[in-house]
Amino acid sequence: MSLTDLTFDRWRALDWDAAHHHAREAARLADGRLVEFDGTPHLGGVLHRAVIEREGRRFALIPGGEVTVGFDLDAWRPLPEQLDSYRTESLAGGFGFDDDLAAYLARHLSPRRTATVPTVLMAVEPEELPEEAESVTEFLTERGLRLPGPDEWEHACGAGAATLFRWGSACPLDLAPYGDDHDDPAGPRHRPNAFGLHIARDVYESEATSDRGSVYGGDGGEAVCGGYGSFVSWLPLATANHNPGMAEFLNGPEGDDLSDEFGVRPVLDLS
């Protein structure tokens, strides 16, 4: 089986030796070297994680194929503390939010859907665009890289999980969704995700995608700085949150000089 045929479902079904073989093959194709290979509990089984170093940067192997991304709002029920935060903080704050939490989320979260994505290597960490770069596309193309599409980003972040956040349904409402939280250094947002990516961990770390209307991973701190409420402040880290307000701002006239306000997560194609 070639890497182009290595789907997410097949990757999950491989034993350690077979997965390790494919990880080494991916490193060879990328002119890199396999520097990490392990497994993590995920969706009732174990998901292999492979990290490859290439030209001084680390990339995670993201198997693709036909995958499910987005969020099913119809099947979702907020936790009591989440609903209470929305009602007593967000609505009571007079910010003009919808009385119905689901209606508010429907404008921010992409719907549950099936998509077909390629198997790729994706940067473990997002990068800032250098000041001298004329465009994101040119900056990445010169290195043989590209931006992820929205479907690719969501799949890489959630790794098949149907929960609101990549780590589950809950979020620690008594803690801040940004910075180095010394009260919870091992908290869910600090841990690498199932593929080994450092992703959706800080609301100030917004990430561009190939779709100019979709910015993931954060809202530039808008909800936190605006005092919109603890649950709403955590929502920019939801896997399917494409942060339409941040995308609109970055694509507007005031966003031209904000290259340091969002990152790019380079993708390396393997075919």
URQUI-V530299 format. One record per backbone hydrogen bond with DSSP energy under -0.5 kcal/mol. CO is the residue of the C=O (numbers start at 1). NH is the residue of the N-H. E is the energy in kcal/mol with one decimal. If there is no record, write none. Layout:
{{CO,NH,E} {CO,NH,E}}
This chain:
{{2,5,-0.9} {3,6,-1.3} {5,7,-1.4} {6,64,-0.9} {7,11,-2.6} {8,12,-2.0} {9,13,-1.1} {10,14,-0.9} {11,14,-0.7} {15,19,-2.5} {16,20,-2.5} {17,21,-2.1} {18,22,-1.9} {19,23,-2.2} {20,24,-2.2} {21,25,-1.9} {22,26,-2.3} {23,27,-1.9} {24,28,-2.0} {25,29,-2.4} {26,30,-1.6} {27,32,-3.1} {28,31,-1.4} {33,35,-0.6} {33,53,-2.9} {36,51,-2.4} {38,49,-3.3} {40,47,-2.9} {42,45,-1.7} {45,42,-2.7} {46,48,-0.5} {47,40,-2.0} {49,38,-2.1} {50,61,-2.3} {51,35,-2.4} {51,36,-1.7} {52,59,-3.1} {53,33,-2.0} {54,57,-2.0} {57,54,-3.3} {58,124,-2.7} {59,52,-3.7} {60,62,-0.5} {60,122,-2.4} {61,63,-0.6} {62,120,-1.8} {64,8,-3.2} {65,67,-0.7} {65,117,-2.4} {67,115,-2.8} {69,113,-2.7} {71,73,-1.1} {71,112,-1.0} {72,76,-0.5} {73,76,-0.7} {79,82,-0.7} {79,83,-2.3} {80,84,-2.4} {81,85,-1.9} {82,86,-2.1} {83,87,-2.3} {84,88,-3.0} {85,89,-2.1} {85,90,-1.4} {86,91,-2.8} {87,92,-0.8} {89,93,-0.9} {90,95,-0.9} {91,94,-1.5} {99,101,-0.7} {100,104,-1.6} {101,105,-2.4} {102,106,-2.1} {103,107,-0.7} {104,107,-0.9} {105,108,-1.5} {105,109,-2.8} {108,242,-2.1} {110,71,-2.3} {113,69,-2.4} {115,67,-3.3} {115,117,-0.5} {117,65,-3.4} {118,120,-0.6} {119,270,-0.8} {120,62,-3.1} {121,268,-3.0} {122,60,-3.3} {124,198,-2.3} {127,264,-2.8} {130,133,-1.3} {135,139,-2.2} {136,140,-2.2} {137,141,-3.0} {138,142,-1.9} {140,143,-1.5} {140,145,-2.5} {141,144,-1.9} {146,267,-2.4} {148,210,-2.2} {149,153,-2.7} {150,154,-2.6} {151,155,-2.3} {152,156,-2.7} {153,157,-2.2} {154,158,-2.9} {155,159,-2.4} {158,161,-2.0} {164,239,-1.4} {165,168,-0.9} {168,165,-2.3} {171,173,-1.3} {172,175,-2.1} {177,203,-2.2} {179,181,-0.9} {180,182,-1.0} {181,184,-1.1} {184,187,-2.1} {187,190,-1.2} {187,191,-0.9} {188,191,-0.5} {193,196,-1.6} {197,193,-2.6} {197,199,-1.0} {202,205,-2.3} {203,219,-0.9} {203,220,-1.5} {203,221,-1.0} {204,206,-1.1} {206,263,-3.6} {207,216,-2.2} {208,265,-0.5} {210,212,-0.7} {211,214,-2.3} {214,209,-0.6} {216,207,-2.9} {219,222,-1.0} {221,225,-3.0} {222,226,-2.4} {223,227,-0.6} {223,228,-2.2} {224,227,-1.0} {229,233,-1.9} {230,234,-1.1} {231,234,-0.7} {231,235,-1.3} {232,236,-0.5} {234,237,-2.1} {235,238,-2.4} {238,241,-1.7} {240,110,-2.3} {240,242,-0.8} {242,215,-2.3} {243,247,-2.2} {244,248,-2.4} {245,249,-2.0} {246,250,-2.6} {247,251,-1.8} {249,252,-1.0} {252,255,-1.4} {253,256,-0.7} {255,258,-1.6} {258,261,-2.1} {259,129,-0.7} {259,262,-0.6} {261,206,-0.7} {262,129,-0.6} {263,208,-2.5} {264,127,-3.4} {264,266,-0.7} {266,123,-2.6} {267,146,-1.5} {267,269,-0.5} {268,121,-2.4}}
